[in-house]
Amino acid sequence: MSLRYRPRTQTTYIPGTGWVTTQDCEPIVEHNKKLNREPQKSDWGRHVGSVPNNLINQWLLEYSAREGIFLPRFTPHFWRFCRKKLEDPNYKYLRVDHIKPSQVTTHGAGKLL
């Protein structure tokens, strides 16, 4: 089996599977833990959490399979899907606040604030 790795994008081509990305998520999780211990000073523009790119890609694939979309976009519907994921106790390590994402409004293109 011939693997091709591109260090700049942290992707590997696996024949029969396609391109697979890798990411060290530990620094993101540790940063989230640190931020979670600190109080947020404002109700406007609250930082809800940080999600690794690989997980966003996984959620995008899951969303597209659920909705039957071949090429999903980062639409307000997708960001609502992400909010539900962030409310799931399995993903609490991504959160840095103490309120539910559904209590946070969206702004502009539907990105979480």
Contacts in CASP RR format, 6 or more apart in sequence:
PFRMAT RR
TARGET T0000
AUTHOR 0000-0000-0000
METHOD contacts of the structure
MODEL  1
MSLRYRPRTQTTYIPGTGWVTTQDCEPIVEHNKKLNREPQKSDWGRHVGS
VPNNLINQWLLEYSAREGIFLPRFTPHFWRFCRKKLEDPNYKYLRVDHIK
PSQVTTHGAGKLL
1 14 0 8 1.000
1 15 0 8 1.000
2 15 0 8 1.000
3 12 0 8 1.000
3 13 0 8 1.000
3 14 0 8 1.000
4 12 0 8 1.000
4 13 0 8 1.000
5 11 0 8 1.000
5 12 0 8 1.000
5 13 0 8 1.000
6 12 0 8 1.000
9 21 0 8 1.000
10 21 0 8 1.000
10 22 0 8 1.000
10 23 0 8 1.000
11 19 0 8 1.000
11 20 0 8 1.000
11 21 0 8 1.000
11 22 0 8 1.000
12 19 0 8 1.000
12 20 0 8 1.000
12 22 0 8 1.000
13 19 0 8 1.000
13 20 0 8 1.000
14 20 0 8 1.000
21 53 0 8 1.000
21 54 0 8 1.000
21 57 0 8 1.000
22 54 0 8 1.000
23 52 0 8 1.000
23 53 0 8 1.000
23 54 0 8 1.000
25 52 0 8 1.000
25 54 0 8 1.000
25 55 0 8 1.000
28 50 0 8 1.000
28 51 0 8 1.000
28 52 0 8 1.000
29 93 0 8 1.000
29 94 0 8 1.000
31 50 0 8 1.000
32 49 0 8 1.000
32 50 0 8 1.000
32 93 0 8 1.000
32 94 0 8 1.000
32 95 0 8 1.000
32 96 0 8 1.000
33 93 0 8 1.000
35 47 0 8 1.000
35 49 0 8 1.000
35 96 0 8 1.000
36 95 0 8 1.000
36 96 0 8 1.000
36 97 0 8 1.000
40 46 0 8 1.000
40 47 0 8 1.000
40 97 0 8 1.000
45 113 0 8 1.000
46 97 0 8 1.000
46 99 0 8 1.000
46 104 0 8 1.000
46 113 0 8 1.000
47 96 0 8 1.000
47 97 0 8 1.000
48 86 0 8 1.000
48 95 0 8 1.000
48 96 0 8 1.000
48 97 0 8 1.000
48 101 0 8 1.000
48 104 0 8 1.000
48 112 0 8 1.000
48 113 0 8 1.000
49 86 0 8 1.000
49 94 0 8 1.000
49 95 0 8 1.000
49 96 0 8 1.000
49 97 0 8 1.000
49 112 0 8 1.000
50 94 0 8 1.000
50 96 0 8 1.000
51 59 0 8 1.000
51 82 0 8 1.000
51 86 0 8 1.000
51 94 0 8 1.000
55 94 0 8 1.000
56 82 0 8 1.000
59 78 0 8 1.000
59 81 0 8 1.000
59 82 0 8 1.000
59 85 0 8 1.000
60 72 0 8 1.000
60 74 0 8 1.000
60 78 0 8 1.000
63 69 0 8 1.000
63 72 0 8 1.000
63 78 0 8 1.000
63 81 0 8 1.000
64 70 0 8 1.000
64 71 0 8 1.000
64 72 0 8 1.000
67 77 0 8 1.000
72 78 0 8 1.000
74 109 0 8 1.000
76 106 0 8 1.000
76 109 0 8 1.000
76 110 0 8 1.000
79 106 0 8 1.000
79 110 0 8 1.000
79 111 0 8 1.000
79 112 0 8 1.000
82 101 0 8 1.000
82 112 0 8 1.000
83 101 0 8 1.000
83 102 0 8 1.000
83 104 0 8 1.000
83 112 0 8 1.000
84 102 0 8 1.000
85 91 0 8 1.000
86 94 0 8 1.000
86 95 0 8 1.000
86 101 0 8 1.000
86 112 0 8 1.000
87 100 0 8 1.000
87 101 0 8 1.000
87 102 0 8 1.000
101 112 0 8 1.000
104 112 0 8 1.000
104 113 0 8 1.000
105 113 0 8 1.000
106 112 0 8 1.000
106 113 0 8 1.000
107 113 0 8 1.000
END
